[in-house]
C-alpha cells in the first residue's frame, strides 16, 4: 500500500484519488476500512498524518512521524518511498526469522504429540499386563506409568493452571516491570540472546537512520524509536539518551551503559555525531547487523536441525523402550 501511494503521489495524482485507488486494490478488510476512514477524514479537512494517526493499531509511530514530516516539508512522495523501503526491509528480516523457526517448531510439535499419544493412550493398555505380571517393573517404566497416570487424572487441572499462568504472564509482560524482566531474559539467553540483541540493535539503527534522513530532529526521532524498538532495556537507554541531549550531552554514553550495544556500535555512533553523518553511520550499522543476523540464522538452523532430530529420536526412543521393557522381561521369563 505504501509503495503504491508513493508511486501515485510522486506521479502527481491527488491524495484523495490515491486513497480511493489503494482502497480498491487492498485485500485486507481491516486495512480497507482504515483507508476509507482516512479518505473521509482527509476529505473533511484533516492532514493525512493526522487521519493516519487515528489508526495506531495499523500504523506505527515511525509511519505517522514520517508522514507528518513529509506533509510539512512538501515531500510526501519521497517520505512514502523511504517508508516503503523501511517496511520492506523489516518484512524481509521478519520473514527470514519466521522461515527459520518453522522447521524446528514442526519437529518439536510432532515429537511432543507422539510422546503424549504414547503416554496417555498406549501406556494405559499395558497397565493391566504389567500389574498382573510377577516381574518387577524397571524404574523407567514406573516413571512413565506415574507420568501417564498423572496426565490421565489431572489433565483438566493442568490445562487450567497453564491457561491461568499464560494469561498472567501475558498481562505482566505488558507492565513496565514485566517488559524489563523479559527483555533482560531474552538478551541473556545462551546463543539466541546474541541474535535477539542484534535484531534489536539493527531495528534501532535502521529506524533512527530512516527518521534522521527524513529530517526529523534527533530528540523527536529518539522518542519515536523508543516506542517501536521492542526491548525495554534499549528503550530505557534511549530515554536516558534523550535526557542527556536535553542537557547538552551526547547520546553515546547511555547507550554504552546498557551493555547491549557493542563497543563498535557506540564508537560508530560517536563518530557519526562528531562528523554530522549520524544517519549514514546508523544505516551502515543496520546493514552490518542485518548481514550478521542472516549469517547467524543460517548457522543456527544448520546446527539446530541435526541436534533437534537427535534429541527427538533419543526422547521418543527412551519412551518406547520404557514402554516395552517389561514386555521383553515377561517374554524372557516365559522363555
C-alpha positions in Angstrom: 0.0 0.0 0.0 2.8 2.4 0.9 4.7 1.6 -2.2 1.6 2.3 -4.4 0.9 5.6 -2.6 4.4 6.7 -3.1 4.3 6.0 -6.8 1.0 7.7 -7.4 1.8 10.8 -5.3 5.2 11.2 -7.0 3.3 11.0 -10.4 1.2 13.9 -9.3 -2.2 12.3 -8.5 -4.3 14.0 -5.8 -4.1 12.3 -2.4 -7.9 11.6 -2.3 -7.7 9.8 -5.7 -4.7 7.8 -4.5 -6.6 6.7 -1.3 -9.6 5.6 -3.4 -7.4 3.5 -5.7 -5.5 1.9 -2.9 -8.7 1.0 -1.1 -10.0 -0.8 -4.2 -6.7 -2.7 -4.6 -6.2 -3.7 -1.0 -7.1 -7.3 0.0 -7.1 -6.9 3.8 -10.6 -6.0 5.1 -9.3 -4.2 8.2 -6.9 -2.1 6.1 -9.6 -1.3 3.5 -11.9 0.1 6.3 -9.0 2.1 7.7 -8.1 3.6 4.3 -11.8 4.5 3.7 -11.9 6.3 7.1 -8.6 8.1 6.3 -10.1 9.1 2.9 -13.2 10.6 4.6 -11.1 12.4 7.3 -8.8 13.9 4.6 -11.8 14.9 2.6 -13.2 16.6 5.7 -10.1 18.7 6.0 -7.7 16.7 8.2 -4.0 16.4 7.2 -3.1 12.9 6.0 -0.7 12.2 9.0 -3.5 13.2 11.4 -6.0 10.9 9.7 -3.5 8.1 9.8 -2.7 8.7 13.5 -6.3 7.6 14.3 -5.3 4.0 13.4 -2.3 3.2 15.6 -3.2 -0.5 15.6 -2.1 -0.5 11.9 0.3 2.4 11.5 3.4 2.7 13.7 4.7 5.9 15.3 7.6 5.8 12.7 5.0 5.8 9.9 3.0 8.7 11.4 6.1 10.8 12.2 7.5 10.5 8.7 4.1 11.3 7.1 3.9 14.4 9.2 7.4 15.5 8.2 6.7 14.7 4.5 3.5 16.8 4.5 5.0 19.7 6.3 8.1 19.6 4.0 6.1 19.1 0.8 8.0 15.8 0.1 5.3 13.3 0.9 6.1 11.1 -2.1 9.8 10.9 -1.0 8.8 10.1 2.6 6.4 7.3 1.4 9.2 5.9 -0.7 11.6 5.8 2.3 8.8 4.3 4.4 8.2 1.6 1.8 11.9 0.7 1.8 12.0 0.6 5.6 8.9 -1.6 5.8 10.2 -3.9 3.1 13.5 -4.4 4.9 11.6 -5.0 8.2 9.4 -7.6 6.5 12.3 -9.3 4.9 14.0 -9.8 8.2 10.8 -10.9 9.9 10.1 -13.4 7.1 13.6 -14.8 7.3 13.3 -15.3 11.1 9.8 -17.0 10.8 11.0 -19.2 8.0 14.0 -20.3 10.0 11.8 -21.2 13.1 9.1 -23.2 11.2 11.2 -26.4 10.8 12.3 -26.7 14.5 8.8 -25.8 15.6 7.2 -28.5 13.5 9.7 -31.2 14.6 9.2 -30.2 18.3 5.4 -30.2 18.0 5.4 -33.7 16.3 7.7 -35.1 19.0 5.6 -33.8 21.8 2.4 -35.1 20.2 3.9 -38.6 19.7 5.1 -38.7 23.3 1.7 -37.6 24.6 0.0 -40.3 22.5 2.3 -43.0 23.9 1.9 -41.8 27.5 -1.8 -41.1 27.5 -3.3 -43.7 25.1 -0.8 -46.5 24.6 0.6 -46.9 28.2 -2.8 -47.5 29.8 -3.3 -50.6 27.6 -0.2 -52.1 29.1 -1.1 -51.3 32.8 -3.1 -54.5 33.4 -0.4 -56.6 31.8 2.2 -55.0 34.0 0.2 -55.3 37.2 -0.7 -58.9 36.6 2.8 -59.9 35.8 5.1 -61.3 38.5 8.1 -59.4 37.2 9.3 -56.2 38.8 8.9 -53.2 36.7 12.0 -51.3 35.7 12.5 -47.7 37.0 12.0 -46.0 33.6 8.7 -47.9 33.2 7.5 -47.0 36.7 8.3 -43.3 36.0 6.4 -43.4 32.7 3.4 -45.1 34.4 3.3 -42.4 37.0 3.5 -39.7 34.4 0.8 -41.4 32.4 -1.4 -41.7 35.5 -0.9 -38.0 36.4 -1.8 -36.8 32.9 -4.9 -39.0 32.7 -6.3 -38.0 36.1 -5.2 -34.4 36.3 -5.2 -33.2 32.7 -8.1 -30.7 33.3 -6.3 -29.1 36.3 -3.1 -28.9 34.2 -4.9 -27.1 31.4 -6.5 -24.7 33.8 -3.2 -23.9 35.5 -1.3 -23.4 32.2 -4.1 -21.2 30.9 -4.1 -19.0 34.1 -0.3 -18.9 34.0 -0.3 -17.9 30.3 -2.8 -15.1 30.9 -0.9 -13.9 33.9 2.5 -13.8 32.1 0.9 -12.0 29.1 -0.6 -9.4 31.4 2.6 -9.0 33.3 4.6 -8.7 30.1 2.6 -5.6 29.3 3.6 -3.9 32.5 6.9 -1.9 32.9 8.4 -4.4 35.3 7.4 -7.4 33.1 8.8 -5.8 30.0 12.1 -5.1 31.8 12.4 -8.6 33.2 11.5 -10.3 29.9 13.9 -8.0 27.9 16.8 -9.0 30.2 15.9 -12.7 30.0 15.8 -12.6 26.2 19.1 -10.7 25.9 20.9 -13.2 28.3 19.6 -16.4 26.7 22.6 -18.6 25.5 23.2 -18.3 21.8 19.7 -17.0 21.0 20.3 -13.9 23.2 23.0 -12.6 20.8 20.6 -13.0 17.9 17.9 -11.1 19.7 20.3 -8.4 20.7 21.4 -8.0 17.0 17.8 -7.8 15.9 17.1 -5.1 18.4 20.2 -3.1 17.6 19.6 -3.4 13.8 16.0 -2.2 14.3 17.2 0.7 16.4 19.8 1.8 13.9 17.6 1.3 10.8 14.6 3.2 12.3 16.8 6.0 13.7 18.6 6.4 10.4 15.4 6.5 8.4 13.9 9.2 10.7 17.1 11.3 10.7 17.4 11.1 6.9 13.8 12.3 6.7 14.7 15.5 8.5 13.2 14.6 11.9 15.1 16.2 14.8 17.2 13.8 17.0 15.1 14.2 20.1 11.8 13.5 18.2 13.4 10.6 16.4 14.6 9.1 19.7 11.1 9.5 21.1 9.6 7.6 18.2 12.3 4.8 18.2 11.7 4.4 22.0 8.2 3.3 21.2 9.0 0.9 18.4 12.3 -0.7 19.3 10.5 -3.6 21.2 13.1 -4.0 24.0 12.7 -2.3 27.4 16.4 -2.3 28.1 17.1 -0.4 24.9 14.1 1.8 25.4 15.4 2.9 28.9 18.8 3.7 27.3 17.0 5.8 24.6 15.1 7.7 27.4 18.4 8.4 29.1 19.9 9.5 25.8 17.0 11.9 25.3 17.6 13.3 28.7 21.4 13.7 28.0 20.8 15.5 24.8 18.3 17.8 26.5 21.1 18.7 28.9 23.6 19.2 26.1 25.4 15.8 26.2 25.8 13.1 23.5 23.6 10.1 23.1 26.6 7.7 23.2 27.2 7.3 26.9 23.7 6.0 28.0 23.7 3.5 25.0 27.1 2.2 26.1 26.0 1.9 29.7 23.3 -0.7 28.9 25.8 -3.3 27.9 23.5 -4.2 25.0 25.4 -2.2 22.3 28.8 -3.5 21.3 31.7 -1.0 21.5 31.8 -0.9 17.7 28.2 0.4 17.7 28.7 3.1 20.3 32.0 4.1 18.6 30.4 4.5 15.2 27.5 6.5 16.7 30.1 8.8 18.4 31.9 9.3 15.1 28.6 9.9 13.4 27.7 12.6 16.0 31.1 14.3 15.6 31.1 14.3 11.8 27.4 15.2 11.4 26.8 11.9 9.5 24.9 10.1 12.2 22.1 8.9 9.8 24.7 7.3 7.4 26.6 5.6 10.3 23.4 4.2 11.7 22.4 2.8 8.3 25.8 1.2 7.9 25.3 -0.4 11.4 21.8 -1.6 10.4 23.2 -3.2 7.2 26.1 -4.8 9.1 23.8 -6.3 11.7 21.3 -7.5 9.1 24.1 -9.5 7.4 25.3 -10.8 10.8 21.7 -11.8 11.6 21.2 -13.7 8.3 24.5 -15.5 8.9 23.6 -16.3 12.5 20.1 -17.6 11.4 21.7 -19.9 8.7 24.3 -21.1 11.2 21.8 -21.8 13.9 19.4 -23.6 11.5 22.3 -25.8 10.3 23.1 -26.6 13.9 19.6 -27.0 15.2 18.3 -29.4 12.6 20.7 -32.4 13.4 20.7 -31.6 17.1 16.9 -31.5 17.2 16.5 -34.7 15.2 18.9 -36.4 17.5 17.2 -35.2 20.7 13.8 -36.1 19.4 15.0 -39.6 18.4 16.5 -40.2 21.8 13.4 -38.9 23.7 11.0 -41.0 21.6 13.3 -44.0 21.7 13.6 -43.8 25.5 9.8 -43.6 25.9 9.3 -46.6 23.6 12.0 -48.6 25.3 10.5 -47.8 28.8 7.1 -49.0 27.4 8.4 -52.3 26.0 11.0 -53.2 28.7 8.5 -55.1 30.9 7.0 -57.0 28.0 10.5 -58.1 26.9 11.2 -59.1 30.5 8.0 -61.2 30.6 8.9 -62.9 27.2 12.3 -63.8 28.6 10.6 -65.1 31.8 8.2 -67.3 29.8 11.0 -68.5 27.6 
